[in-house]
Amino acid sequence: MRGTAMKFAKMGAARAAMAVALTAGVATGGILLGAAPAAAKEKEAPKAAYSPGFVAAAGPVQKILTDAQAAQAKGTTGAALKATLGDATAKLVAAEAAVKTGQDKLAAGQFAVQLGGFLEDNTMRSRGIRNMLDSGLLEPTKVPLFNFYLGNFAYGAKDWATATDALTKAVSGNVAEDAAAEMLADSYAEQGKNAEALTALKLAVDTRKAAGGVIPEAWYKRANLIAYKGKLGPQAIEWSTLLVEANPNPMNWLGAGQLTREFGNFSKEESLDLGRLFLRCGALDNDKQYTTREFIEYIQSADPRRLPGETVKVIELGLKKGALETSDVFVSDSLSQAKGRIVADKASLVGLEKDARAAADGKLAVATADAYLSYDNPAKAEELYQMAITKGGAIDNDRALTRLGIAQFDQAKYDAAKACFAQVTGVRAPLAKLFSVLTADKAKP
């Protein structure tokens, strides 16, 4: 929560800075009103020209703003500066009423932005930005930025409808301001529209990617938070996977795996393979405050009675990293029990393999392959998983494919592993996707 509060504080500070920058940028634009061509009637004034009526009404506004700028340059501030504005607001209203052309509207908008800056009035600034956008005369490259300004002020005023409309246009135009996408998503979330918030962030990601830009990690994290709080399981899994794909560091791997398990309806077998993912991607290298529970989960899933070799390996790693302690009865008992079974378990493998090859279906081949995989013999495991899948029968095909992919990954057969993971369906599909991301990362030159 503290991080979120700090984030919004930063966004608030950014909004204030943007308001100043916007006002300064428009002020230095040097709006100069001139008479329309003498031969042109007011109703026939071209779009890029001022109408005579607007020039007459806007002249007093321009003089007031010019005088205020001069006073500001001499050091006048606060109430004294505002006092120099006199009835500028009323005069601006009269000028806006006289607008006939696009150029009129653009100038009226610029005046409103400047006046709003002097008055510290974001509603006035927003009015000006809207007129500038509606003029149709802004340079196309500036339109996304001005939509961002408009959405920015609407966001600050909690005008969510205006914020979502303007910020969507800004994001669609690939505005350079990274905060736009998060503000857009949050505007939807504030209305309880969490799915739309995630769609907005996906738009931002896709637009930025198409332009060859860098995706801010904050966008993925914002999506994760919205999906998690909104209990949108599939989306939480999707965004955590996108995050780890973009930035595969140990903490992101841990978070992605945990979210996948939380929303994935995992059984003991899926949890076991998640532990294997954590072992291979470095998620267990995080601080012990984050990994102790994961080591325990891995040990429980492996089970010292079923996979003693892997259980010993995991416990010894946890002890080495300080995430586990032998003073923990569960840890010490599991270690003792696993060590006592390894010799007999390994000795049984030759016979199990022989029986698996002779069996009519692949059930025993899967069990034997599981044992070989747990003893870090991926080549033998790969052979038996392939045999099991070919024979078929009463086997969990998705489980066999997942573990076949793991065995191939362990041998650096990355293309084959990715092909296996791509075939996994059902509850294991998100887990297989994480393995695919890891495989692709390892396959990089």
C-alpha positions as CSV (number, residue, x, y, z in Angstrom):
1,M,0.0,0.0,0.0
2,R,2.8,2.4,0.8
3,G,4.3,1.8,-2.6
4,T,1.0,2.6,-4.2
5,A,0.6,5.8,-2.2
6,M,4.1,6.9,-3.2
7,K,3.3,6.1,-6.8
8,F,0.2,8.3,-6.7
9,A,2.2,11.0,-4.9
10,K,4.7,11.0,-7.8
11,M,1.9,11.1,-10.3
12,G,0.4,14.1,-8.5
13,A,3.7,15.9,-8.6
14,A,4.1,15.1,-12.2
15,R,0.7,16.5,-13.0
16,A,1.6,19.8,-11.3
17,A,4.9,20.0,-13.2
18,M,3.0,19.3,-16.5
19,A,0.6,22.1,-15.8
20,V,3.5,24.5,-15.4
21,A,5.2,23.2,-18.5
22,L,2.0,23.4,-20.5
23,T,1.3,27.0,-19.5
24,A,4.9,28.0,-20.2
25,G,4.9,26.3,-23.5
26,V,1.8,27.9,-24.7
27,A,2.9,31.3,-23.3
28,T,6.1,31.2,-25.3
29,G,4.1,30.4,-28.4
30,G,3.6,34.2,-28.9
31,I,0.0,34.5,-29.9
32,L,-0.4,37.6,-32.1
33,L,-3.7,38.5,-33.4
34,G,-3.9,40.2,-36.7
35,A,-6.8,41.4,-38.9
36,A,-8.3,39.1,-41.4
37,P,-7.6,39.8,-45.0
38,A,-9.6,42.9,-46.0
39,A,-11.2,41.2,-49.0
40,A,-12.5,38.3,-47.0
41,K,-15.9,38.5,-45.4
42,E,-16.1,37.2,-41.8
43,K,-18.2,34.2,-42.8
44,E,-15.8,33.3,-45.6
45,A,-12.6,33.6,-43.5
46,P,-10.4,30.6,-44.2
47,K,-9.9,28.0,-41.4
48,A,-6.3,29.1,-40.8
49,A,-7.3,32.8,-40.5
50,Y,-8.7,34.9,-37.6
51,S,-12.2,36.3,-38.1
52,P,-12.5,40.0,-37.6
53,G,-15.1,39.6,-34.8
54,F,-12.8,37.4,-32.9
55,V,-9.8,39.7,-33.3
56,A,-11.9,42.6,-31.9
57,A,-13.1,40.5,-28.9
58,A,-9.8,38.8,-28.2
59,G,-7.6,41.9,-28.4
60,P,-8.3,43.0,-24.8
61,V,-7.6,39.4,-23.5
62,Q,-4.3,39.4,-25.2
63,K,-3.3,42.8,-23.7
64,I,-4.2,41.6,-20.2
65,L,-2.2,38.4,-20.6
66,T,0.8,40.3,-22.1
67,D,0.7,42.8,-19.2
68,A,0.5,39.9,-16.7
69,Q,3.5,38.2,-18.4
70,A,5.5,41.4,-18.1
71,A,4.6,41.8,-14.4
72,Q,5.6,38.2,-13.8
73,A,8.9,38.8,-15.4
74,K,9.5,41.7,-13.0
75,G,8.9,39.4,-10.0
76,T,5.2,39.9,-9.4
77,T,3.6,36.8,-7.9
78,G,0.7,35.4,-6.0
79,A,-2.3,37.7,-5.3
80,A,-0.6,40.7,-6.8
81,L,-0.1,38.9,-10.1
82,K,-3.7,37.7,-10.1
83,A,-4.9,41.2,-9.4
84,T,-3.3,42.3,-12.7
85,L,-5.7,40.1,-14.6
86,G,-8.8,42.2,-13.7
87,D,-11.8,40.9,-15.7
88,A,-9.8,38.7,-18.0
89,T,-12.1,35.7,-17.5
90,A,-15.2,37.7,-18.6
91,K,-13.3,39.0,-21.6
92,L,-12.2,35.5,-22.5
93,V,-15.8,34.3,-22.4
94,A,-16.7,37.1,-24.9
95,A,-13.8,36.1,-27.1
96,E,-14.8,32.5,-27.1
97,A,-18.3,33.5,-28.1
98,A,-16.9,35.3,-31.1
99,V,-15.0,32.2,-32.4
100,K,-15.7,31.5,-36.1
101,T,-12.6,29.7,-37.5
102,G,-10.2,27.0,-36.4
103,Q,-7.6,29.7,-35.9
104,D,-9.9,31.6,-33.6
105,K,-10.5,28.4,-31.6
106,L,-6.8,27.6,-31.3
107,A,-6.0,31.2,-30.1
108,A,-8.9,31.1,-27.6
109,G,-7.6,27.8,-26.3
110,Q,-4.1,29.2,-25.9
111,F,-5.5,32.2,-24.0
112,A,-7.4,30.0,-21.7
113,V,-4.4,27.8,-20.9
114,Q,-2.3,30.9,-20.1
115,L,-5.1,32.5,-18.0
116,G,-5.6,29.2,-16.2
117,G,-1.9,29.1,-15.5
118,F,-1.9,32.6,-13.9
119,L,-5.1,31.7,-11.9
120,E,-3.8,28.2,-11.1
121,D,-7.2,27.0,-12.4
122,N,-7.0,23.5,-14.0
123,T,-10.6,23.8,-15.2
124,M,-9.7,26.8,-17.2
125,R,-6.6,25.0,-18.5
126,S,-8.7,22.1,-19.6
127,R,-11.1,24.3,-21.4
128,G,-8.2,25.8,-23.3
129,I,-6.8,22.4,-24.2
130,R,-10.1,21.2,-25.4
131,N,-10.4,24.3,-27.7
132,M,-6.9,23.8,-29.1
133,L,-7.7,20.1,-29.9
134,D,-11.1,21.0,-31.4
135,S,-9.5,23.6,-33.6
136,G,-8.0,21.0,-35.8
137,L,-4.9,23.1,-36.2
138,L,-2.5,21.4,-33.7
139,E,0.4,19.7,-35.3
140,P,-0.5,16.0,-35.6
141,T,2.6,15.1,-33.6
142,K,1.3,17.2,-30.7
143,V,-2.2,15.8,-30.6
144,P,-1.4,12.8,-28.3
145,L,0.5,15.1,-25.9
146,F,-2.4,17.6,-25.6
147,N,-4.9,14.7,-25.1
148,F,-2.6,13.6,-22.3
149,Y,-2.7,17.1,-20.8
150,L,-6.5,17.0,-21.0
151,G,-6.7,13.5,-19.5
152,N,-4.2,14.5,-16.9
153,F,-6.4,17.4,-15.6
154,A,-9.5,15.3,-15.8
155,Y,-7.8,12.6,-13.8
156,G,-6.9,15.0,-11.1
157,A,-10.5,16.2,-11.0
158,K,-11.7,12.6,-10.9
159,D,-13.7,13.2,-14.1
160,W,-13.2,9.6,-15.1
161,A,-15.2,9.7,-18.3
162,T,-13.2,12.6,-19.7
163,A,-10.0,11.1,-18.5
164,T,-10.6,7.7,-20.1
165,D,-11.6,9.3,-23.4
166,A,-8.6,11.7,-23.6
167,L,-6.0,9.3,-22.2
168,T,-7.1,6.6,-24.6
169,K,-6.4,8.9,-27.5
170,A,-3.1,9.8,-26.0
171,V,-2.1,6.2,-25.5
172,S,-3.3,5.2,-29.0
173,G,-1.0,8.0,-30.3
174,N,1.9,6.5,-28.4
175,V,2.4,9.6,-26.2
176,A,5.9,9.7,-24.7
177,E,4.5,10.3,-21.2
178,D,4.6,6.8,-19.6
179,A,2.2,7.9,-16.8
180,A,-0.6,8.2,-19.4
181,A,-1.2,4.4,-19.6
182,E,-1.2,4.0,-15.8
183,M,-3.6,6.9,-15.4
184,L,-5.9,5.5,-18.1
185,A,-6.0,2.1,-16.4
186,D,-6.5,3.7,-13.0
187,S,-9.4,5.8,-14.4
188,Y,-11.1,2.6,-15.5
189,A,-10.3,0.9,-12.2
190,E,-11.8,3.8,-10.2
191,Q,-15.1,3.1,-12.0
192,G,-14.9,-0.6,-11.1
193,K,-14.0,-1.5,-14.8
194,N,-11.0,-3.7,-14.1
195,A,-11.2,-5.6,-17.3
196,E,-11.3,-2.4,-19.3
197,A,-8.3,-1.1,-17.3
198,L,-6.3,-4.2,-18.4
199,T,-7.4,-3.8,-22.0
200,A,-6.2,-0.2,-21.9
201,L,-2.8,-1.2,-20.6
202,K,-2.6,-3.9,-23.3
203,L,-3.3,-1.2,-25.9
204,A,-0.4,0.9,-24.4
205,V,2.0,-2.1,-24.6
206,D,1.0,-3.1,-28.1
207,T,1.2,0.5,-29.4
208,R,4.6,1.1,-27.8
209,K,5.9,-2.2,-29.1
210,A,4.7,-1.4,-32.6
211,A,6.7,1.8,-32.4
212,G,9.8,-0.1,-31.3
213,G,9.8,1.6,-27.9
214,V,10.6,0.2,-24.4
215,I,7.8,-0.9,-22.3
216,P,8.0,0.5,-18.7
217,E,8.0,-2.3,-16.1
218,A,5.5,-0.2,-14.1
219,W,2.8,-0.9,-16.7
220,Y,3.1,-4.6,-16.1
221,K,3.1,-4.2,-12.4
222,R,0.0,-1.9,-12.5
223,A,-1.8,-4.5,-14.6
224,N,-0.8,-7.2,-12.1
225,L,-2.1,-5.1,-9.2
226,I,-5.4,-4.4,-10.9
227,A,-5.9,-8.0,-12.0
228,Y,-5.0,-9.4,-8.5
229,K,-7.3,-7.0,-6.6
230,G,-10.1,-7.5,-9.1
231,K,-9.7,-11.3,-8.7
232,L,-9.2,-11.7,-12.5
233,G,-7.2,-14.9,-12.4
234,P,-6.5,-15.5,-16.1
235,Q,-5.5,-11.8,-16.6
236,A,-3.3,-11.9,-13.4
237,I,-1.5,-14.9,-14.8
238,E,-1.2,-13.3,-18.3
239,W,0.3,-10.1,-17.0
240,S,2.7,-11.7,-14.6
241,T,3.9,-13.9,-17.5
242,L,4.4,-10.8,-19.7
243,L,6.3,-9.1,-16.9
244,V,8.7,-12.0,-16.5
245,E,9.1,-12.2,-20.2
246,A,10.1,-8.6,-20.3
247,N,12.3,-8.6,-17.2
248,P,13.2,-12.2,-16.1
249,N,14.7,-11.3,-12.7
250,P,14.3,-13.7,-9.7
251,M,11.6,-11.6,-8.0
252,N,9.5,-11.4,-11.1
253,W,9.9,-15.1,-11.6
254,L,8.7,-15.7,-8.0
255,G,5.7,-13.5,-8.4
256,A,4.7,-15.0,-11.7
257,G,4.9,-18.5,-10.4
258,Q,3.0,-17.7,-7.2
259,L,0.2,-15.9,-9.1
260,T,0.0,-18.8,-11.6
261,R,-0.4,-21.3,-8.7
262,E,-2.9,-19.1,-6.8
263,F,-5.3,-18.7,-9.7
264,G,-4.4,-22.0,-11.4
265,N,-6.1,-24.6,-9.2
266,F,-2.9,-26.6,-8.8
267,S,-2.7,-30.1,-7.5
268,K,0.4,-31.6,-5.8
269,E,1.8,-32.5,-9.2
270,E,1.6,-29.0,-10.7
271,S,3.1,-27.6,-7.5
272,L,6.0,-30.0,-7.9
273,D,6.7,-28.8,-11.4
274,L,6.4,-25.2,-10.2
275,G,9.1,-25.9,-7.7
276,R,11.2,-27.3,-10.6
277,L,10.6,-24.1,-12.5
278,F,11.6,-22.0,-9.5
279,L,14.8,-24.1,-9.1
280,R,15.8,-23.5,-12.7
281,C,14.8,-19.8,-13.2
282,G,16.5,-18.5,-10.0
283,A,13.3,-17.7,-8.1
284,L,14.7,-19.6,-5.1
285,D,17.6,-17.2,-5.0
286,N,15.5,-14.5,-3.5
287,D,15.7,-13.5,0.1
288,K,14.6,-16.3,2.5
289,Q,11.7,-14.2,3.7
290,Y,10.2,-14.8,0.2
291,T,11.4,-18.4,-0.4
292,T,11.1,-20.4,2.8
293,R,7.5,-21.2,2.1
294,E,8.4,-22.2,-1.5
295,F,11.1,-24.6,-0.3
296,I,8.5,-26.2,2.1
297,E,6.0,-26.4,-0.7
298,Y,8.5,-28.1,-3.0
299,I,9.5,-30.6,-0.3
300,Q,5.8,-31.5,0.3
301,S,5.1,-31.9,-3.4
302,A,8.2,-34.0,-4.1
303,D,7.6,-36.1,-1.0
304,P,10.6,-37.9,0.6
305,R,8.8,-41.3,0.2
306,R,8.2,-40.8,-3.5
307,L,11.1,-38.7,-4.9
308,P,13.8,-39.0,-2.2
309,G,16.7,-37.8,-4.3
310,E,15.0,-34.6,-5.3
311,T,13.8,-34.0,-1.8
312,V,17.4,-34.2,-0.4
313,K,18.6,-31.8,-3.2
314,V,15.9,-29.3,-2.4
315,I,16.4,-29.4,1.4
316,E,20.2,-29.1,1.1
317,L,19.8,-26.1,-1.2
318,G,17.3,-24.5,1.3
319,L,19.8,-25.1,4.1
320,K,22.6,-23.6,2.2
321,K,20.6,-20.5,1.4
322,G,19.4,-20.1,5.0
323,A,15.8,-20.5,4.0
324,L,15.5,-23.8,5.9
325,E,16.8,-24.9,9.3
326,T,17.5,-28.3,10.6
327,S,15.9,-27.2,13.9
328,D,12.6,-27.4,12.0
329,V,11.2,-30.9,12.7
330,F,9.5,-31.1,9.3
331,V,12.8,-30.3,7.6
332,S,14.9,-32.7,9.6
333,D,12.4,-35.5,9.4
334,S,12.0,-35.1,5.7
335,L,15.8,-35.1,5.1
336,S,16.3,-38.2,7.3
337,Q,13.5,-40.1,5.6
338,A,14.6,-39.2,2.1
339,K,18.3,-40.1,2.7
340,G,17.2,-43.5,4.1
341,R,15.4,-44.3,0.8
342,I,17.8,-43.2,-1.9
343,V,19.9,-46.3,-2.2
344,A,17.0,-48.7,-2.5
345,D,15.1,-46.3,-4.8
346,K,18.0,-46.0,-7.2
347,A,18.5,-49.7,-7.2
348,S,15.0,-50.3,-8.3
349,L,15.3,-48.1,-11.5
350,V,16.8,-50.8,-13.8
351,G,13.9,-53.2,-13.1
352,L,11.3,-50.5,-13.4
353,E,12.7,-49.4,-16.7
354,K,12.6,-53.0,-18.0
355,D,9.0,-53.4,-16.9
356,A,8.0,-50.1,-18.4
357,R,9.4,-51.1,-21.8
358,A,7.4,-54.3,-21.7
359,A,4.2,-52.7,-20.5
360,A,1.3,-52.3,-22.9
361,D,0.6,-48.7,-21.9
362,G,2.8,-45.7,-20.8
363,K,1.8,-45.5,-17.1
364,L,4.9,-47.2,-15.7
365,A,7.1,-45.4,-18.2
366,V,5.9,-42.1,-16.8
367,A,6.6,-43.1,-13.2
368,T,10.1,-44.3,-14.1
369,A,10.8,-41.2,-16.1
370,D,9.7,-39.2,-13.1
371,A,12.3,-41.0,-11.0
372,Y,15.1,-40.4,-13.5
373,L,14.2,-36.7,-13.8
374,S,14.3,-36.4,-10.0
375,Y,17.8,-37.9,-10.0
376,D,19.1,-35.4,-12.6
377,N,19.2,-37.9,-15.5
378,P,17.3,-35.9,-18.1
379,A,18.4,-38.0,-21.1
380,K,16.9,-41.2,-19.6
381,A,13.8,-39.3,-18.5
382,E,13.3,-37.9,-22.0
383,E,13.5,-41.3,-23.5
384,L,10.9,-42.8,-21.1
385,Y,8.5,-39.8,-21.3
386,Q,8.6,-40.1,-25.1
387,M,7.9,-43.8,-24.8
388,A,5.0,-43.2,-22.4
389,I,3.4,-40.6,-24.7
390,T,3.7,-43.0,-27.7
391,K,2.2,-45.9,-25.8
392,G,-0.5,-43.8,-24.3
393,G,-3.1,-45.4,-22.1
394,A,-4.0,-44.2,-18.6
395,I,-1.5,-41.4,-18.5
396,D,-1.8,-37.6,-17.9
397,N,-0.6,-36.5,-21.3
398,D,-0.2,-32.9,-20.3
399,R,1.9,-33.8,-17.3
400,A,4.1,-36.1,-19.4
401,L,4.6,-33.3,-22.0
402,T,5.5,-30.8,-19.3
403,R,8.1,-33.1,-17.8
404,L,9.4,-34.2,-21.2
405,G,9.9,-30.5,-21.9
406,I,11.8,-30.1,-18.6
407,A,14.0,-33.0,-19.4
408,Q,14.8,-31.5,-22.8
409,F,15.4,-28.1,-21.2
410,D,17.9,-29.6,-18.8
411,Q,19.9,-30.9,-21.8
412,A,19.7,-27.5,-23.5
413,K,17.5,-28.9,-26.3
414,Y,15.6,-25.7,-26.3
415,D,13.7,-25.9,-29.5
416,A,12.4,-29.4,-28.6
417,A,11.5,-28.2,-25.2
418,K,9.5,-25.2,-26.5
419,A,7.7,-27.5,-28.9
420,C,6.7,-29.7,-26.0
421,F,5.5,-26.9,-23.7
422,A,3.5,-25.5,-26.6
423,Q,1.4,-28.7,-26.7
424,V,0.4,-28.5,-23.0
425,T,-3.3,-27.7,-22.4
426,G,-5.7,-27.5,-19.5
427,V,-4.6,-26.4,-16.0
428,R,-1.0,-26.9,-16.8
429,A,-1.0,-24.5,-19.8
430,P,0.0,-21.3,-17.8
431,L,2.8,-23.3,-16.1
432,A,4.0,-24.5,-19.5
433,K,3.9,-21.0,-20.8
434,L,6.3,-19.9,-18.0
435,F,8.6,-22.8,-18.9
436,S,8.5,-21.6,-22.5
437,V,9.5,-18.1,-21.4
438,L,12.4,-19.5,-19.4
439,T,13.4,-21.7,-22.3
440,A,13.3,-18.8,-24.8
441,D,15.4,-16.7,-22.4
442,K,18.0,-19.5,-22.0
443,A,18.2,-20.0,-25.7
444,K,19.3,-16.4,-26.3
445,P,22.9,-16.1,-27.6
